[in-house]
Amino acid sequence: MATQTIQIETPDVWVRLADSPQWEALTEPQKVFVLEFLTTGSALRATKAAYNTSSEQNARVLSYELSKNPTIRAALDVAAGRVLPEMVTPAKIEPARKKLIALVRKQLKAAELGSVAASKFTTQLERLKLGIKAGPHIHSDDEPENNSPTEPQTFPIGAVIVQDGKKYQV
């Protein structure tokens, strides 16, 4: 997952995903993970939004495990269009949007008041209601604005990475 980011920019991406058997095969936390990953492109952020991890390190390990999960990967393939969807029609877009709005509302209700997850779910709900496309012009308060696309970093197995003063081994 670190090598590819799928951004949800059009309603047909939602339709492809919401109407697929791959989506139905996901658990509720996996659905939150997939939606957050598609929205932010970050497996770590998606893990934190979907699962209550006790530490940053646990979240990193879990995000790696989730990125390898075949059920999650199948849903991401549908969203990316790598699995051929049925014909997308306007009649399918609105029910899919309503289904996603209901899911985001449910997750917002479960999120801790004032948390980052609650803020993101609120933003996502507003986008869905208004039909606003997520794009590079939308940034959260904790992210610096960067107009240039960034390539994901890859590291060889066994490499030691220092982040925030802590060492991690790949």
N, C-alpha and C positions, 0 to 999 in steps of 0.2 A: 504494500500500500504506500510505502514511502516514495515510490517512484512515480506515482500518478495521482493527480487531484482531479476530481470531477466536481464541477460547480453546477448547482441547480440554478438554471437561468430561465428555463421555459416551463410552462405548465405540462408539456408533454413528457418531460422527465418525471414529474410527479405521477402522471398517468401511467407511464410505463412501469414505474415501481409499484404504485398502489394496487394496480390491477393484476400483478403477477403472482404466481404461486410461490415464487422465491420470497416475496414480501410476507406472505401469509405464513411461511415456515419459520419466520423469525419470532423470538420471544419479545416481550415488550421492551426490556432493556436493550436488546439487539436492535430493535427498530429505532430507539432513541440514538444509539450509537451510529447507525447508518445515516440517519437524518443529520445528525451533528457533523459527521464526517463529510457528508456531501455539501453541507453548508460552509464549513470552515476549512476542510482539507487537512485537518489535524486529527490523527488517531488518538493522541494523548488527550486533547480537549474533548473528543467524542467519548472517550472512556470516562473522564471525570464527570461529564454530563449524564451518562447512563448508569454509572456504577458508583457506589459509595466506597471508595478506596481509603484505606487508613493512612497511606503516605504517598508521596510523589513517586517513590521507587516502585511501590505496588502498582500504581497507576501505569507506569511505564511498562512493567512486565505484562500486566493485563492487556494493555493496548497492543503489544506485540502478539500476544496469544489471540486476541480478537481479530487482528489483521490477517491471521492465517486460518481463521474459522471458515470452512467451506460454505456454510449457510450464508454467512455475511458476505463472503466474496461473490457468491451467486447473485445476491441482491444488488451488489455494487455493479456487477456485470450487466444486469438489467438496466440500472440507472444510466450506465455509460453507453448503452445501446449496443453492447457486444453480443447480447442475446436478442434476437429479432422479436420485437413486440408485435401485438396485434395492431391493426390500423388505428391510429389515434384520431378520434373524432371530437368535435366540440361537445357532443352529448356526453362524452366520457370525462372531459376535463373538469366540469363543475362538480360532479359527484366525488371525484378523486380529491379535489381541493377541499370539499366539505369533510371528507374522511381524514385528511391530514390536519385540518383545523381542529377537529375533535381530538385527535391524538396529541397535538401540541398543547391544547387546553388542559388535557389530562396530565401531561407532564409538567406544565406550569403550576397546576394545582398541587402536585406532589413536591415541587421544588421548594427549597427553603426561602422564605421571604427575604428579599434583599440580596440574595446570592447571585453570583455570576450566571449560574445556570438559569435562574428565574429571569434575569435580564435578557439573556439570549433567547429564551423561549418567548418572552414578550415581544422582542424584535421580530422573531420568526413569525409569530402570530399576526403581527401588524403587516408584515410583507405578504403573507398569504391572503389576508382580508383585502388588502389594497391592490394586490396583484403586482407588487413591486419586485423587480428582478434583483436577486442578490448579485453583487458585482464588486469590482475592486474599489468602487467609490464609497462603500460602506465599511466603516472600521469601528471596532470597539474602542473604549477609552483606554484599555490597557495595551493596545497595539500601536506602535508608531506607524504613521502613514507612509507607505512606500509604494510609489507608482510603478516601479520596475518589477517585472515578474521575477520570482526567485525560483531557482531550481532546487529540488530537494537534495539534501546531502546524503551520500551513501558512504558507508564505512565498511572496510573488510572485517570479516569475523576475527575476533581476538583483539581488535584495535581498542585502545584506551581513549576515552573521550572525556574532556573536562568541561563541565557545564555548571555555571553558578558556583564555582569553587569546589565542586564535587567530582570525583572520578567515577566513570562508568565503563564497564568492559562490554563490548559488543559480542 
